[in-house]
Amino acid sequence: MKTAPPTKTNAARLLDSLGIVYELRSYEVDPEDLTAISVARKIGLPPEQVFKTLLTHNNAGDHFFAVIPGDAELDLKKLARAANAKKVELASLKDVEPLTGYIRGGVTVMGAKRPFPAFADETIELFDIISVSAGLRGLQLILPPTDYLRAAEATLADLTKATA
């Protein structure tokens, strides 16, 4: 099955409006495997350079985006500290699309329906380029992390669980 040519998404239009240069890279979607590790393999980047975007919330109902490496696990306590929240948990999958405008496997901070505060794992700065969802399953944005952080208005923090 051939993939359609990349289309402009809200995230790509936001980058255009900021004068940020990026690459759109499409890949074949497997609805049974939407992991960032699978996406990384398909687009030819190491999993630690493919960042996944997770929607979270605190007990007051405030939402936050957490942007972490594809091969890492979010540490909710670290995110809570970074967000000055008592406790943070992952948002329910049924809430993700109504709140962000994006479906699982296509969530991105940029161009989301509501502009929630974003926190990016500090390892994002280790790379010349990173990959994040362009807002559609099967389409990734490749760009320098400094440009991503500016466009996403993300705050850097240590967000991931230590690996054993």
C-alpha positions as CSV (number, residue, x, y, z in Angstrom):
1,M,0.0,0.0,0.0
2,K,1.4,3.4,-1.0
3,T,1.3,6.3,1.4
4,A,-0.3,9.5,0.3
5,P,1.9,12.5,-0.1
6,P,2.3,14.5,3.1
7,T,-0.4,17.1,3.8
8,K,-0.1,20.3,5.7
9,T,-1.4,19.9,9.2
10,N,-2.1,22.6,11.8
11,A,1.2,21.9,13.4
12,A,3.0,22.3,10.0
13,R,1.1,25.6,9.4
14,L,2.1,26.9,12.8
15,L,5.8,26.1,12.0
16,D,5.4,27.9,8.6
17,S,3.9,30.9,10.4
18,L,7.0,31.1,12.7
19,G,9.4,30.7,9.8
20,I,10.7,27.3,11.1
21,V,12.2,24.9,8.6
22,Y,11.1,21.3,9.0
23,E,10.7,18.0,7.1
24,L,7.4,16.1,6.9
25,R,8.1,12.4,6.9
26,S,5.3,9.9,6.3
27,Y,5.2,6.3,7.2
28,E,2.7,3.4,7.0
29,V,0.4,3.2,10.0
30,D,-0.2,-0.1,11.8
31,P,-3.3,0.6,14.0
32,E,-2.2,-2.4,16.2
33,D,1.2,-0.8,16.9
34,L,1.2,3.0,17.4
35,T,4.3,3.0,19.6
36,A,6.9,5.6,19.1
37,I,9.5,2.8,18.9
38,S,7.6,1.4,15.9
39,V,7.4,4.9,14.3
40,A,11.1,5.4,14.9
41,R,11.9,2.2,13.0
42,K,9.7,3.2,10.1
43,I,11.2,6.7,9.7
44,G,14.8,5.7,10.3
45,L,15.6,7.5,13.6
46,P,16.6,6.1,16.9
47,P,13.7,5.8,19.4
48,E,15.2,8.4,21.7
49,Q,15.0,11.0,19.0
50,V,11.3,10.3,18.3
51,F,9.3,12.2,21.0
52,K,5.8,11.2,22.0
53,T,3.3,13.6,23.3
54,L,1.1,12.6,26.2
55,L,-1.8,14.5,27.7
56,T,-2.0,14.6,31.4
57,H,-4.1,16.4,34.1
58,N,-3.9,17.3,37.7
59,N,-6.6,16.9,40.4
60,A,-7.8,20.5,39.8
61,G,-8.6,19.6,36.2
62,D,-5.7,21.5,34.6
63,H,-4.2,19.7,31.6
64,F,-0.5,19.5,30.5
65,F,1.4,18.0,27.6
66,A,4.4,15.9,28.4
67,V,6.8,15.3,25.5
68,I,9.2,12.5,26.2
69,P,11.6,10.2,24.2
70,G,9.9,7.3,22.4
71,D,11.8,4.7,24.4
72,A,11.2,6.3,27.8
73,E,8.4,6.2,30.4
74,L,6.8,9.3,31.9
75,D,7.6,9.9,35.6
76,L,4.3,11.4,36.8
77,K,5.9,12.7,40.0
78,K,8.6,14.6,38.1
79,L,6.0,16.1,35.8
80,A,3.9,17.2,38.8
81,R,7.0,18.9,40.3
82,A,7.7,20.6,37.0
83,A,4.0,21.7,36.6
84,N,3.8,22.8,40.3
85,A,1.0,20.4,40.8
86,K,0.3,18.1,43.7
87,K,-0.4,15.1,41.6
88,V,-0.6,14.4,37.8
89,E,-2.0,11.5,35.9
90,L,-2.4,10.5,32.3
91,A,-5.6,11.8,30.7
92,S,-8.2,9.2,29.7
93,L,-7.9,8.1,26.1
94,K,-11.6,9.1,25.6
95,D,-10.7,12.7,26.6
96,V,-7.6,13.1,24.3
97,E,-9.4,13.9,21.0
98,P,-12.1,16.2,22.4
99,L,-9.4,18.2,24.3
100,T,-6.6,18.3,21.7
101,G,-8.3,17.7,18.4
102,Y,-5.9,14.8,17.8
103,I,-6.3,11.0,17.9
104,R,-4.0,8.6,19.7
105,G,-0.8,8.2,17.6
106,G,-1.2,11.7,16.2
107,V,-1.1,14.0,19.3
108,T,1.1,17.0,19.1
109,V,1.4,20.2,21.2
110,M,1.5,22.4,18.1
111,G,-1.9,23.4,16.7
112,A,-3.8,21.6,19.4
113,K,-7.5,22.6,19.9
114,R,-6.6,24.0,23.4
115,P,-3.1,25.4,24.2
116,F,-2.2,23.5,27.3
117,P,1.2,24.1,29.0
118,A,3.8,21.8,27.6
119,F,6.8,20.2,29.3
120,A,9.5,18.5,27.2
121,D,12.1,16.1,28.6
122,E,15.5,17.7,28.9
123,T,17.1,15.0,26.7
124,I,15.4,16.7,23.7
125,E,18.4,19.1,23.6
126,L,20.9,16.3,23.1
127,F,20.0,15.9,19.4
128,D,20.5,17.9,16.2
129,I,17.1,16.9,15.0
130,I,14.0,15.3,16.6
131,S,10.8,13.9,15.4
132,V,7.3,14.6,16.7
133,S,3.9,13.8,15.4
134,A,2.6,16.3,12.8
135,G,-0.9,15.9,14.1
136,L,-1.9,12.8,12.0
137,R,-1.1,9.2,12.3
138,G,1.4,8.3,9.6
139,L,3.1,11.8,9.5
140,Q,6.0,13.1,11.6
141,L,7.7,16.5,11.7
142,I,11.5,16.4,11.7
143,L,13.1,19.6,13.1
144,P,15.8,21.0,15.4
145,P,14.8,20.7,19.1
146,T,15.3,24.5,19.7
147,D,12.8,25.2,17.0
148,Y,10.3,22.7,18.4
149,L,10.7,24.1,22.0
150,R,10.0,27.6,20.6
151,A,7.0,26.6,18.6
152,A,5.5,24.4,21.4
153,E,6.4,27.0,24.0
154,A,7.6,24.0,26.0
155,T,9.4,24.1,29.4
156,L,12.4,21.8,29.8
157,A,12.3,19.4,32.7
158,D,13.5,16.0,33.7
159,L,10.4,13.9,33.0
160,T,11.4,10.3,32.6
161,K,11.8,7.4,34.9
162,A,15.3,6.2,35.4
163,T,16.2,3.1,33.5
164,A,17.3,0.1,35.4
